[in-house]
Amino acid sequence: MLKVTGIHKSFGSLKVLKGVDLQIAKGEIVSIVGASGSGKSTLLHVLGTLDRPDRGVVELDKKSLFEYSDQELAKVRNGSIGFVFQFHNLLPEFTAVENVCMPGFIGQRNEKDVRARAGELLKVLGLSERADHKPSELSGGEQQRVSVARALINDPAIVFADEPSGNLDSANAKELHKLFFELRKELNVTFVLVTHNEELADMADRKLEITDGKIVV
């Protein structure tokens, strides 16, 4: 489903990715680990099209993503890719359900359908009763679950998570980790998880390590 070939990425004279090759099947949960500064987040940003590589190919469902213009790529990113970051990045002035709906509205999907889907996702995530609460009224674990629902609102083919439990206590982290596997089972979503959390990394179907700018198994 996701095929990555020969990805290189530098920032000035600093070479961060040095020929990354990677394949991920539909429905897989893959963790990527590595020392700080090894290029994990840079790789995730390239895979999720948030950043373009200097050279190399990223194919999603056999479509070469970086052949698209920035405008076309934004549409692919909105419709086919979900993101969960260490910090939830919820908009403070909007309720949980409004935050979840936002990517659907940006993608100009039918408002009624988007709101219905948001309600379904919040129910799956155990947040139905918190739908009309603003982020400041939610716990850290609840805020992160809202961000997961937001990542799923457009039914993406793949979700990229960058240190998703890095800002949570151990109890909430365990709940979030469990949730990824439940969502995979219920929605057949593919997850790529960059993490320092060894427990989460070891739970994945495959754990890949990035060292010196390359993936080593």
Backbone as ProteinMPNN parsed JSONL, in Angstrom:
{"seq_chain_A": "MLKVTGIHKSFGSLKVLKGVDLQIAKGEIVSIVGASGSGKSTLLHVLGTLDRPDRGVVELDKKSLFEYSDQELAKVRNGSIGFVFQFHNLLPEFTAVENVCMPGFIGQRNEKDVRARAGELLKVLGLSERADHKPSELSGGEQQRVSVARALINDPAIVFADEPSGNLDSANAKELHKLFFELRKELNVTFVLVTHNEELADMADRKLEITDGKIVV", "coords_chain_A": {"N_chain_A": [[0.819, -1.195, 0.0], [1.905, 1.268, 0.834], [4.821, 2.378, -0.575], [8.18, 3.032, -0.46], [11.026, 4.399, -1.871], [14.419, 4.871, -1.977], [14.727, 7.353, -0.493], [16.011, 10.504, 0.118], [17.018, 13.161, 2.223], [18.079, 16.328, 3.098], [19.131, 18.984, 5.257], [20.439, 21.87, 4.612], [23.842, 21.377, 4.983], [23.516, 19.128, 6.445], [22.892, 15.794, 6.286], [20.068, 13.969, 6.584], [18.218, 11.865, 5.925], [19.23, 9.015, 4.188], [18.763, 7.436, 1.839], [16.321, 5.849, 2.182], [14.405, 2.928, 2.183], [11.275, 1.301, 2.067], [8.389, -0.664, 2.752], [4.922, -0.928, 3.305], [2.112, -2.755, 4.235], [-1.457, -2.838, 3.641], [-3.479, -2.274, 6.473], [-1.52, -2.865, 8.291], [0.303, -2.267, 11.348], [2.963, -0.373, 11.98], [5.908, 0.337, 13.712], [8.346, 2.894, 14.161], [11.503, 3.358, 15.342], [14.308, 4.929, 17.016], [17.32, 6.737, 17.818], [17.286, 10.053, 19.304], [17.248, 12.629, 16.939], [17.792, 10.974, 14.833], [16.312, 11.003, 12.545], [13.668, 10.208, 12.493], [11.231, 11.736, 12.714], [11.538, 13.416, 10.523], [11.452, 11.549, 8.45], [8.8, 10.658, 8.788], [7.405, 12.987, 8.17], [8.029, 13.263, 5.476], [6.918, 10.875, 4.449], [4.259, 11.401, 4.986], [3.801, 13.506, 3.313], [4.168, 16.066, 4.226], [6.523, 17.266, 3.903], [8.809, 17.596, 1.218], [10.986, 15.195, -0.304], [14.535, 15.344, -1.091], [15.324, 13.645, -3.084], [13.976, 10.588, -4.465], [11.205, 8.245, -4.138], [7.813, 8.169, -3.144], [5.142, 6.104, -2.916], [1.687, 5.804, -2.731], [-0.848, 3.569, -2.642], [-0.025, 2.867, -5.223], [0.324, 5.29, -6.475], [2.478, 7.847, -7.333], [3.423, 10.122, -5.117], [4.876, 12.558, -5.037], [4.89, 13.521, -7.555], [2.771, 15.089, -7.865], [1.39, 18.436, -7.88], [1.766, 21.05, -5.385], [-0.788, 21.893, -4.64], [-2.423, 19.785, -5.53], [-1.35, 17.789, -3.982], [-2.06, 18.604, -1.45], [-4.772, 18.033, -1.468], [-4.717, 15.228, -1.642], [-3.475, 14.682, 0.782], [-5.37, 15.632, 2.594], [-7.516, 13.94, 2.058], [-6.627, 11.255, 2.07], [-4.764, 10.731, 4.021], [-4.021, 10.622, 7.474], [-3.128, 12.377, 10.495], [-1.514, 12.211, 13.645], [-0.185, 13.937, 16.29], [2.402, 14.585, 18.791], [1.556, 16.661, 20.457], [-1.73, 17.64, 20.814], [-2.854, 19.713, 19.262], [-5.403, 20.86, 19.037], [-8.033, 23.133, 18.192], [-8.62, 25.755, 20.311], [-10.968, 27.299, 20.595], [-13.043, 25.862, 19.606], [-15.419, 23.151, 19.919], [-15.062, 19.661, 20.906], [-16.312, 17.982, 18.954], [-16.484, 19.765, 16.823], [-13.792, 20.236, 16.295], [-13.048, 17.693, 15.422], [-14.515, 17.543, 13.078], [-13.265, 19.364, 11.401], [-11.187, 18.713, 9.32], [-12.868, 17.479, 7.468], [-14.62, 19.528, 6.741], [-12.773, 21.276, 5.596], [-12.08, 19.76, 3.416], [-14.342, 20.098, 1.986], [-16.531, 18.405, 2.208], [-19.853, 17.008, 2.545], [-21.702, 18.673, 4.974], [-23.554, 17.582, 6.81], [-23.018, 14.837, 6.598], [-20.365, 14.796, 7.475], [-20.606, 15.655, 10.131], [-22.147, 13.577, 11.155], [-20.395, 11.415, 10.853], [-18.346, 12.258, 12.539], [-19.633, 12.101, 14.993], [-19.982, 9.332, 15.146], [-17.311, 8.458, 15.301], [-16.438, 9.654, 17.68], [-18.032, 8.271, 19.427], [-17.028, 5.653, 19.129], [-14.562, 6.097, 20.248], [-15.195, 6.524, 22.837], [-16.109, 9.033, 23.645], [-18.515, 10.322, 23.415], [-20.072, 11.73, 25.286], [-18.527, 13.895, 25.707], [-18.511, 15.464, 23.548], [-19.399, 18.107, 23.116], [-17.698, 19.624, 24.596], [-15.04, 21.964, 25.11], [-11.49, 21.957, 24.281], [-10.056, 22.771, 26.603], [-11.62, 21.827, 28.604], [-11.257, 19.172, 28.667], [-9.477, 16.17, 29.576], [-5.924, 15.341, 29.301], [-5.637, 12.846, 28.042], [-8.154, 12.587, 26.858], [-8.128, 14.751, 25.085], [-6.152, 13.903, 23.307], [-7.378, 11.66, 22.224], [-9.472, 12.879, 20.881], [-7.963, 14.125, 18.916], [-7.145, 11.878, 17.52], [-9.593, 10.981, 16.507], [-10.115, 13.131, 14.829], [-8.069, 12.732, 12.966], [-9.093, 10.574, 11.652], [-11.427, 11.305, 10.37], [-11.836, 11.717, 7.619], [-11.766, 9.192, 6.635], [-9.099, 8.006, 6.133], [-6.532, 6.306, 4.2], [-4.231, 5.717, 5.506], [-2.642, 6.372, 8.639], [-0.411, 8.541, 10.166], [1.529, 8.744, 13.039], [3.219, 10.758, 15.265], [5.179, 10.378, 17.908], [2.828, 9.818, 19.561], [1.973, 9.295, 22.195], [3.689, 10.693, 23.709], [3.232, 12.9, 25.292], [1.657, 12.106, 27.343], [0.581, 10.645, 30.499], [1.527, 7.442, 31.969], [-0.732, 5.747, 32.259], [-2.707, 6.875, 30.551], [-1.269, 6.726, 28.207], [-1.091, 3.944, 27.787], [-3.799, 3.389, 27.319], [-4.19, 4.795, 24.932], [-2.438, 3.451, 23.22], [-3.618, 0.916, 23.125], [-5.939, 1.632, 21.875], [-5.212, 2.206, 19.199], [-4.894, -0.348, 18.102], [-7.431, -1.398, 18.391], [-8.828, 0.282, 16.672], [-7.624, -0.358, 14.257], [-8.604, -2.94, 13.96], [-11.39, -2.491, 13.843], [-11.727, -0.565, 11.794], [-9.922, -1.117, 9.823], [-7.6, 0.393, 9.449], [-4.406, 1.59, 8.489], [-1.462, 2.053, 10.34], [1.36, 4.078, 10.988], [3.772, 4.463, 13.307], [5.811, 6.643, 14.94], [7.929, 6.467, 17.627], [9.241, 6.794, 20.984], [8.488, 5.152, 22.889], [8.94, 2.11, 24.162], [7.201, 0.026, 24.773], [4.935, 0.483, 23.156], [6.21, 0.372, 20.661], [7.025, -2.289, 20.558], [4.598, -3.59, 20.47], [3.68, -3.351, 17.913], [3.07, -4.672, 14.571], [5.362, -4.776, 13.078], [8.608, -3.674, 13.949], [10.685, -1.11, 13.128], [13.932, 0.219, 12.836], [15.584, 3.32, 12.651], [18.708, 4.246, 11.678], [21.546, 6.208, 11.34], [20.383, 7.52, 9.176], [19.149, 5.557, 7.657], [16.845, 2.807, 7.249], [16.907, 0.079, 9.41], [16.196, -3.272, 10.115]], "CA_chain_A": [[0.0, 0.0, 0.0], [2.865, 2.377, 0.855], [6.129, 1.929, -1.027], [9.134, 4.129, -0.372], [12.251, 3.967, -2.537], [15.561, 5.771, -2.13], [14.424, 8.701, -0.005], [17.106, 11.308, 0.665], [16.588, 14.485, 2.682], [19.102, 17.088, 3.809], [18.854, 20.355, 5.664], [21.75, 22.468, 4.454], [24.887, 20.358, 4.828], [23.186, 17.988, 7.299], [22.154, 14.734, 5.614], [19.234, 13.318, 7.599], [17.79, 10.588, 5.353], [20.292, 8.659, 3.249], [18.366, 6.313, 1.002], [15.364, 5.015, 2.931], [13.501, 2.044, 1.445], [10.275, 0.841, 3.035], [7.084, -1.064, 2.226], [3.933, -1.159, 4.355], [0.898, -3.354, 3.691], [-2.722, -2.324, 4.168], [-3.886, -2.849, 7.747], [-0.375, -3.07, 9.182], [0.745, -1.258, 12.299], [4.422, -0.406, 11.941], [6.548, 1.34, 14.553], [9.684, 3.326, 13.76], [12.238, 3.809, 16.52], [15.664, 5.394, 16.737], [17.807, 7.75, 18.749], [16.917, 11.434, 19.004], [18.038, 13.174, 15.844], [18.106, 9.948, 13.826], [15.549, 11.269, 11.323], [12.33, 9.589, 12.553], [10.17, 12.696, 12.392], [11.748, 13.853, 9.138], [10.916, 10.487, 7.596], [7.34, 10.671, 8.883], [6.917, 14.166, 7.442], [8.132, 12.962, 4.042], [5.917, 9.851, 4.13], [2.94, 12.033, 5.049], [3.823, 14.585, 2.324], [4.298, 17.385, 4.844], [7.795, 17.779, 3.404], [9.245, 16.886, 0.007], [12.364, 14.711, -0.24], [15.443, 15.855, -2.116], [15.104, 12.687, -4.167], [13.331, 9.363, -4.026], [9.805, 8.064, -4.537], [6.831, 7.679, -2.177], [3.927, 5.684, -3.615], [0.544, 5.407, -1.913], [-1.767, 2.884, -3.55], [0.61, 2.868, -6.55], [0.388, 6.652, -7.015], [3.703, 8.519, -6.912], [2.847, 11.317, -4.512], [5.598, 13.806, -5.259], [4.678, 14.001, -8.924], [1.664, 16.048, -7.779], [1.669, 19.814, -7.469], [1.471, 21.272, -3.967], [-2.242, 21.971, -4.487], [-2.939, 18.422, -5.669], [-0.847, 17.032, -2.839], [-2.872, 19.005, -0.295], [-6.027, 17.28, -1.564], [-4.396, 13.841, -1.282], [-3.178, 14.684, 2.219], [-6.623, 15.812, 3.322], [-8.457, 12.852, 1.853], [-6.1, 9.89, 2.17], [-3.748, 10.626, 5.069], [-4.356, 11.203, 8.767], [-1.967, 12.675, 11.326], [-1.632, 12.396, 15.093], [1.097, 14.432, 16.753], [2.615, 14.495, 20.242], [0.659, 17.648, 21.035], [-3.002, 17.409, 20.106], [-3.094, 20.794, 18.284], [-6.828, 21.165, 18.875], [-8.347, 24.573, 18.185], [-9.217, 25.946, 21.641], [-12.273, 27.965, 20.584], [-14.045, 24.95, 19.064], [-15.716, 21.967, 20.721], [-14.435, 18.419, 20.447], [-16.9, 17.518, 17.698], [-16.117, 20.726, 15.773], [-12.397, 19.959, 15.96], [-13.024, 16.454, 14.636], [-15.116, 17.825, 11.769], [-12.531, 20.372, 10.639], [-10.627, 18.261, 8.035], [-13.966, 17.204, 6.552], [-15.087, 20.806, 6.218], [-11.718, 21.776, 4.712], [-12.2, 18.978, 2.189], [-15.622, 20.478, 1.372], [-17.482, 17.301, 2.227], [-21.194, 17.358, 2.991], [-21.632, 18.992, 6.406], [-24.358, 16.617, 7.57], [-22.28, 13.571, 6.613], [-19.17, 14.969, 8.304], [-21.019, 15.692, 11.541], [-22.579, 12.224, 11.517], [-19.183, 10.596, 10.984], [-17.651, 12.712, 13.747], [-20.355, 11.521, 16.119], [-19.663, 7.896, 15.173], [-15.932, 8.279, 15.76], [-16.366, 10.003, 19.104], [-18.647, 7.152, 20.153], [-16.046, 4.559, 19.111], [-13.46, 6.488, 21.119], [-15.696, 6.709, 24.193], [-16.142, 10.464, 23.927], [-19.814, 10.893, 23.036], [-20.546, 12.671, 26.299], [-17.601, 15.034, 25.765], [-18.506, 16.041, 22.2], [-19.635, 19.55, 23.121], [-16.735, 20.27, 25.48], [-13.862, 22.54, 24.466], [-10.272, 21.271, 24.706], [-9.665, 23.125, 27.975], [-12.492, 21.09, 29.52], [-10.952, 17.753, 28.493], [-8.199, 15.706, 30.11], [-4.917, 15.142, 28.265], [-5.962, 11.64, 27.292], [-9.332, 12.872, 26.026], [-7.698, 15.637, 24.001], [-5.43, 13.13, 22.3], [-8.352, 10.818, 21.535], [-10.153, 13.76, 19.925], [-7.062, 14.308, 17.772], [-7.195, 10.631, 16.749], [-10.856, 11.03, 15.756], [-9.912, 14.117, 13.752], [-7.225, 12.098, 11.943], [-9.861, 9.522, 10.975], [-12.72, 11.823, 9.904], [-11.972, 11.578, 6.165], [-11.525, 7.772, 6.319], [-7.828, 7.925, 5.422], [-5.953, 4.993, 3.953], [-3.108, 5.521, 6.421], [-2.476, 7.395, 9.678], [0.937, 8.7, 10.69], [1.511, 9.272, 14.401], [4.563, 11.156, 15.683], [5.227, 10.38, 19.373], [1.441, 10.106, 19.941], [1.757, 9.22, 23.643], [4.831, 11.343, 24.347], [2.806, 13.955, 26.212], [0.66, 11.511, 28.229], [1.079, 9.804, 31.586], [1.605, 6.039, 31.564], [-2.069, 5.146, 32.159], [-3.335, 7.358, 29.321], [-0.482, 6.198, 27.093], [-1.522, 2.56, 27.573], [-5.129, 3.435, 26.713], [-4.036, 5.239, 23.544], [-1.805, 2.367, 22.46], [-4.652, -0.096, 22.937], [-6.912, 2.193, 20.939], [-4.736, 2.058, 17.817], [-5.135, -1.714, 17.652], [-8.881, -1.545, 18.267], [-9.235, 0.992, 15.458], [-7.177, -1.171, 13.127], [-9.521, -4.066, 13.847], [-12.733, -2.031, 13.472], [-11.767, 0.287, 10.606], [-8.893, -1.573, 8.885], [-6.71, 1.522, 9.197], [-2.97, 1.343, 8.566], [-0.804, 3.035, 11.202], [2.821, 4.166, 11.101], [3.955, 5.123, 14.596], [7.152, 7.0, 15.39], [7.796, 6.508, 19.086], [10.317, 6.422, 21.912], [7.877, 4.264, 23.865], [9.303, 0.741, 23.772], [6.018, -0.833, 24.885], [4.16, 0.679, 21.931], [7.007, -0.099, 19.532], [7.039, -3.754, 20.556], [3.246, -4.079, 20.187], [3.412, -3.232, 16.477], [3.304, -5.853, 13.73], [6.792, -4.711, 12.752], [9.357, -2.557, 14.528], [11.81, -0.729, 12.291], [14.829, 1.195, 13.48], [16.32, 4.197, 11.739], [20.063, 4.495, 12.158], [22.395, 6.86, 10.355], [19.621, 7.932, 7.995], [18.591, 4.442, 6.899], [16.049, 1.848, 8.018], [17.463, -1.261, 9.665], [15.147, -4.073, 10.766]], "C_chain_A": [[0.866, 1.264, 0.0], [4.232, 1.811, 0.473], [7.055, 3.136, -1.127], [10.469, 3.637, -0.943], [13.267, 5.099, -2.59], [15.342, 7.189, -1.663], [15.667, 9.334, 0.627], [16.543, 12.665, 1.085], [17.707, 15.123, 3.501], [18.547, 18.447, 4.21], [20.191, 21.08, 5.672], [22.771, 21.361, 4.21], [24.612, 19.1, 5.65], [22.339, 16.972, 6.539], [21.388, 13.928, 6.66], [18.763, 11.944, 7.133], [18.714, 10.253, 4.186], [19.933, 7.417, 2.442], [17.457, 5.346, 1.73], [14.488, 4.227, 1.962], [12.549, 1.405, 2.447], [9.011, 0.415, 2.294], [6.161, -1.389, 3.393], [2.645, -1.666, 3.71], [-0.347, -2.738, 4.331], [-3.079, -3.043, 5.464], [-2.75, -3.122, 8.71], [-0.267, -1.946, 10.207], [2.257, -1.413, 12.407], [4.959, 0.694, 12.853], [7.941, 1.637, 14.012], [10.361, 3.914, 14.986], [13.63, 4.263, 16.092], [16.045, 6.464, 17.733], [17.29, 9.129, 18.356], [17.842, 11.976, 17.924], [18.365, 12.187, 14.745], [17.331, 10.147, 12.53], [14.145, 10.703, 11.32], [11.238, 10.562, 12.116], [10.307, 13.222, 10.977], [11.18, 12.826, 8.172], [9.396, 10.506, 7.605], [6.758, 11.844, 8.099], [6.998, 13.957, 5.932], [7.076, 11.935, 3.641], [4.513, 10.46, 4.091], [2.786, 13.233, 4.147], [3.812, 15.977, 2.94], [5.591, 18.064, 4.397], [8.195, 16.955, 2.188], [10.686, 16.392, 0.191], [13.229, 15.401, -1.287], [15.4, 14.945, -3.334], [14.54, 11.404, -3.574], [11.85, 9.378, -4.349], [8.985, 7.562, -3.344], [5.556, 7.364, -2.938], [2.872, 5.252, -2.604], [-0.502, 4.838, -2.852], [-1.319, 3.037, -5.009], [0.615, 4.238, -7.231], [1.632, 7.334, -6.448], [3.353, 9.923, -6.424], [3.56, 12.614, -4.903], [5.654, 14.225, -6.721], [3.528, 15.012, -8.96], [2.171, 17.455, -7.479], [1.334, 19.959, -5.986], [-0.034, 21.289, -3.716], [-2.878, 20.584, -4.575], [-2.559, 17.575, -4.467], [-1.65, 17.36, -1.585], [-4.2, 18.248, -0.285], [-5.818, 15.815, -1.179], [-4.203, 13.73, 0.227], [-4.464, 14.794, 3.037], [-7.523, 14.592, 3.229], [-7.949, 11.466, 2.163], [-5.159, 9.654, 3.34], [-4.245, 11.293, 6.345], [-3.091, 11.401, 9.591], [-2.358, 12.779, 12.791], [-0.247, 12.81, 15.58], [1.208, 14.32, 18.28], [1.702, 15.456, 20.98], [-0.605, 17.671, 20.179], [-3.337, 18.47, 19.07], [-4.571, 21.027, 18.011], [-7.03, 22.682, 18.912], [-9.151, 24.899, 19.44], [-10.621, 26.537, 21.642], [-13.393, 27.062, 20.081], [-14.246, 23.755, 19.989], [-14.998, 20.748, 20.148], [-14.982, 17.996, 19.088], [-16.559, 18.469, 16.55], [-14.666, 20.524, 15.338], [-12.281, 18.713, 15.084], [-13.513, 16.708, 13.214], [-14.207, 18.636, 10.842], [-11.916, 19.858, 9.333], [-11.708, 17.938, 7.001], [-14.515, 18.47, 5.926], [-14.059, 21.396, 5.247], [-11.761, 21.056, 3.37], [-13.511, 19.178, 1.46], [-16.574, 19.293, 1.22], [-18.817, 17.787, 2.778], [-21.206, 17.517, 4.511], [-22.395, 17.981, 7.263], [-23.62, 15.283, 7.706], [-21.062, 13.652, 7.532], [-19.543, 14.943, 9.782], [-21.476, 14.305, 12.018], [-21.378, 11.314, 11.734], [-18.401, 10.973, 12.243], [-18.307, 12.127, 14.991], [-20.061, 10.04, 16.271], [-18.263, 7.659, 15.748], [-15.789, 8.596, 17.241], [-17.001, 8.904, 19.958], [-17.678, 5.973, 20.248], [-14.93, 4.831, 20.115], [-13.909, 6.789, 22.546], [-15.836, 8.158, 24.611], [-17.482, 11.12, 23.599], [-20.279, 11.967, 24.007], [-19.659, 13.911, 26.407], [-17.609, 15.818, 24.453], [-18.623, 17.557, 22.195], [-18.732, 20.303, 24.092], [-15.572, 20.835, 24.659], [-12.606, 21.863, 25.017], [-9.865, 21.545, 26.152], [-10.49, 22.376, 29.016], [-12.253, 19.581, 29.457], [-9.617, 17.414, 29.15], [-7.208, 15.528, 28.955], [-5.207, 13.925, 27.405], [-7.151, 11.845, 26.369], [-8.964, 13.767, 24.848], [-6.996, 14.842, 22.897], [-6.364, 12.184, 21.548], [-9.17, 11.633, 20.535], [-9.268, 13.957, 18.692], [-6.996, 13.053, 16.906], [-8.474, 10.595, 15.907], [-10.743, 12.0, 14.586], [-9.084, 13.526, 12.614], [-8.007, 11.108, 11.097], [-11.101, 10.033, 10.246], [-12.906, 11.642, 8.4], [-11.702, 10.152, 5.694], [-10.225, 7.583, 5.542], [-7.371, 6.489, 5.214], [-4.888, 4.675, 4.992], [-3.04, 6.676, 7.412], [-1.032, 7.361, 10.157], [0.867, 9.345, 12.065], [2.945, 9.521, 14.863], [4.577, 11.325, 17.198], [3.828, 10.612, 19.964], [1.18, 10.066, 21.445], [2.853, 9.935, 24.422], [4.464, 12.397, 25.371], [1.789, 13.449, 27.234], [1.318, 10.76, 29.374], [0.944, 8.337, 31.175], [0.228, 5.4, 31.388], [-2.756, 5.568, 30.861], [-2.586, 6.864, 28.088], [-0.913, 4.775, 26.76], [-2.884, 2.515, 26.897], [-5.045, 3.823, 25.236], [-3.441, 4.133, 22.686], [-2.827, 1.27, 22.139], [-5.65, 0.341, 21.864], [-6.481, 2.02, 19.483], [-5.067, 0.666, 17.273], [-6.628, -2.01, 17.528], [-9.379, -0.888, 16.983], [-8.798, 0.233, 14.212], [-8.151, -2.314, 12.875], [-10.882, -3.621, 13.321], [-12.776, -1.339, 12.112], [-10.766, -0.119, 9.528], [-7.972, -0.423, 8.459], [-5.258, 1.065, 9.335], [-2.336, 2.44, 9.415], [0.705, 2.926, 11.071], [3.111, 5.044, 12.309], [5.43, 5.385, 14.859], [7.078, 7.181, 16.897], [9.105, 6.201, 19.797], [9.8, 5.389, 22.911], [8.097, 2.81, 23.432], [8.101, -0.201, 23.822], [5.171, -0.741, 23.62], [4.916, 0.11, 20.733], [6.953, -1.618, 19.419], [5.669, -4.363, 20.26], [2.973, -4.148, 18.685], [3.67, -4.549, 15.745], [4.776, -5.947, 13.334], [7.404, -3.5, 13.434], [10.589, -2.308, 13.673], [12.641, 0.316, 13.019], [15.514, 2.026, 12.412], [17.656, 4.553, 12.39], [20.88, 5.088, 11.035], [21.661, 7.124, 9.042], [19.051, 6.816, 7.156], [17.79, 3.536, 7.824], [16.819, 0.543, 8.169], [16.411, -2.034, 10.444], [15.711, -4.684, 12.031]], "O_chain_A": [[0.596, 2.21, -0.739], [4.736, 0.888, 1.113], [6.748, 4.124, -1.793], [10.974, 2.587, -0.545], [13.011, 6.152, -3.173], [15.725, 8.136, -2.35], [16.28, 8.776, 1.537], [15.703, 13.242, 0.395], [18.211, 14.54, 4.462], [17.627, 18.978, 3.588], [20.982, 20.935, 6.604], [22.585, 20.513, 3.337], [25.361, 18.126, 5.575], [21.194, 17.258, 6.187], [21.99, 13.281, 7.518], [18.895, 10.964, 7.866], [18.954, 11.083, 3.31], [20.709, 6.463, 2.374], [17.779, 4.167, 1.88], [13.905, 4.791, 1.037], [12.957, 1.014, 3.54], [8.608, 1.057, 1.324], [6.567, -2.045, 4.352], [2.149, -1.072, 2.753], [-0.284, -2.187, 5.43], [-2.994, -4.268, 5.546], [-2.986, -3.567, 9.833], [-0.695, -0.819, 9.959], [2.763, -2.439, 12.862], [4.519, 1.842, 12.778], [8.623, 0.76, 13.482], [9.853, 4.855, 15.595], [14.068, 4.018, 14.968], [15.188, 7.03, 18.411], [16.901, 9.347, 17.209], [19.059, 11.805, 17.985], [19.121, 12.503, 13.826], [17.655, 9.525, 11.518], [13.482, 10.702, 10.283], [10.422, 10.244, 11.252], [9.306, 13.451, 10.299], [10.513, 13.175, 7.198], [8.767, 10.384, 6.554], [5.728, 11.702, 7.439], [6.13, 14.423, 5.193], [6.412, 12.095, 2.617], [3.685, 10.08, 3.263], [1.763, 13.917, 4.193], [3.489, 16.956, 2.267], [5.733, 19.283, 4.5], [7.945, 15.751, 2.14], [11.512, 17.093, 0.776], [12.717, 15.972, -2.25], [15.437, 15.412, -4.473], [14.611, 11.163, -2.369], [11.306, 10.394, -4.78], [9.404, 6.652, -2.629], [4.954, 8.253, -3.54], [3.141, 4.431, -1.726], [-0.987, 5.528, -3.748], [-2.126, 3.301, -5.9], [0.88, 4.334, -8.43], [1.816, 7.392, -5.232], [3.028, 10.803, -7.221], [2.917, 13.649, -5.078], [6.369, 15.158, -7.085], [3.332, 15.704, -9.959], [3.241, 17.635, -6.898], [0.691, 19.086, -5.403], [-0.505, 20.765, -2.706], [-3.765, 20.25, -3.789], [-3.344, 16.752, -3.995], [-1.89, 16.486, -0.752], [-4.695, 17.867, 0.776], [-6.642, 15.23, -0.475], [-4.704, 12.804, 0.864], [-4.618, 14.12, 4.056], [-8.21, 14.242, 4.189], [-8.737, 10.578, 2.487], [-4.793, 8.514, 3.625], [-4.814, 12.384, 6.31], [-2.104, 10.686, 9.414], [-3.389, 13.355, 13.137], [0.742, 12.125, 15.319], [0.235, 14.002, 18.964], [1.136, 15.106, 22.015], [-0.53, 17.716, 18.951], [-4.03, 18.177, 18.095], [-4.954, 21.352, 16.887], [-6.29, 23.407, 19.578], [-10.251, 24.376, 19.618], [-11.387, 26.308, 22.578], [-14.563, 27.444, 20.123], [-13.35, 23.393, 20.751], [-14.412, 20.795, 19.066], [-14.215, 17.688, 18.175], [-16.364, 18.022, 15.42], [-14.348, 20.628, 14.154], [-11.51, 18.686, 14.125], [-12.978, 16.146, 12.259], [-14.371, 18.591, 9.622], [-12.099, 20.506, 8.303], [-11.491, 18.103, 5.801], [-14.837, 18.499, 4.738], [-14.423, 21.946, 4.207], [-11.513, 21.653, 2.323], [-13.778, 18.527, 0.45], [-17.317, 19.19, 0.244], [-18.897, 18.846, 3.4], [-20.78, 16.624, 5.244], [-21.919, 17.578, 8.324], [-23.597, 14.678, 8.778], [-20.76, 12.713, 8.268], [-18.878, 14.291, 10.587], [-21.214, 13.919, 13.157], [-21.347, 10.534, 12.686], [-17.86, 10.105, 12.929], [-17.625, 11.708, 15.927], [-19.907, 9.543, 17.387], [-18.063, 6.77, 16.577], [-15.097, 7.885, 17.97], [-16.557, 8.643, 21.076], [-17.524, 5.369, 21.31], [-14.416, 3.911, 20.752], [-13.117, 7.248, 23.369], [-15.698, 8.486, 25.79], [-17.568, 12.345, 23.516], [-20.817, 12.994, 23.594], [-19.996, 14.862, 27.111], [-16.804, 16.731, 24.268], [-18.011, 18.222, 21.359], [-18.965, 21.476, 24.38], [-15.172, 20.258, 23.648], [-12.644, 21.265, 26.092], [-9.384, 20.649, 26.845], [-10.101, 22.301, 30.182], [-12.953, 18.806, 30.108], [-8.736, 18.266, 29.263], [-7.591, 15.558, 27.786], [-5.044, 13.965, 26.186], [-7.169, 11.349, 25.243], [-9.444, 13.555, 23.734], [-7.217, 15.078, 21.71], [-6.163, 11.934, 20.36], [-9.522, 11.135, 19.466], [-9.759, 13.955, 17.563], [-6.813, 13.148, 15.693], [-8.439, 10.223, 14.734], [-11.221, 11.719, 13.487], [-9.358, 13.782, 11.441], [-7.634, 10.83, 9.957], [-11.766, 9.254, 9.563], [-14.032, 11.431, 7.948], [-11.442, 9.919, 4.514], [-10.237, 7.065, 4.426], [-7.764, 5.58, 5.945], [-4.664, 3.511, 5.324], [-3.344, 7.818, 7.068], [-0.499, 6.308, 10.507], [0.218, 10.376, 12.238], [3.778, 8.615, 14.855], [4.045, 12.306, 17.717], [3.656, 11.512, 20.785], [0.263, 10.731, 21.927], [2.942, 9.806, 25.643], [5.279, 12.754, 26.222], [1.136, 14.242, 27.912], [2.452, 10.295, 29.258], [0.323, 8.027, 30.159], [0.032, 4.599, 30.474], [-3.32, 4.734, 30.153], [-3.192, 6.613, 27.046], [-1.081, 4.433, 25.59], [-3.107, 1.699, 26.003], [-5.739, 3.252, 24.395], [-3.884, 3.904, 21.56], [-2.882, 0.768, 21.016], [-6.13, -0.462, 21.064], [-7.312, 1.718, 18.626], [-5.472, 0.525, 16.119], [-7.042, -2.783, 16.664], [-10.243, -1.43, 16.293], [-9.528, 0.189, 13.222], [-8.484, -2.621, 11.73], [-11.467, -4.281, 12.461], [-13.738, -1.498, 11.36], [-10.756, 0.46, 8.442], [-7.617, -0.284, 7.289], [-4.932, 0.252, 10.2], [-2.636, 3.62, 9.233], [1.262, 1.829, 11.046], [2.745, 6.219, 12.337], [6.214, 4.444, 14.986], [6.262, 7.957, 17.394], [9.953, 5.462, 19.297], [10.571, 4.82, 23.683], [7.507, 2.347, 22.456], [7.995, -1.12, 23.01], [4.742, -1.759, 23.076], [4.325, -0.56, 19.885], [6.848, -2.165, 18.322], [5.581, -5.52, 19.848], [2.125, -4.923, 18.243], [4.391, -5.419, 16.233], [5.355, -7.031, 13.263], [6.794, -2.432, 13.492], [11.434, -3.189, 13.514], [12.114, 1.177, 13.724], [15.968, 1.502, 11.396], [17.71, 5.087, 13.497], [20.914, 4.56, 9.924], [22.219, 6.979, 7.955], [18.525, 7.061, 6.07], [18.026, 3.501, 9.031], [17.315, -0.023, 7.195], [15.796, -1.48, 11.355], [15.003, -5.398, 12.741]]}, "name": "protein", "num_of_chains": 1, "seq": "MLKVTGIHKSFGSLKVLKGVDLQIAKGEIVSIVGASGSGKSTLLHVLGTLDRPDRGVVELDKKSLFEYSDQELAKVRNGSIGFVFQFHNLLPEFTAVENVCMPGFIGQRNEKDVRARAGELLKVLGLSERADHKPSELSGGEQQRVSVARALINDPAIVFADEPSGNLDSANAKELHKLFFELRKELNVTFVLVTHNEELADMADRKLEITDGKIVV"}
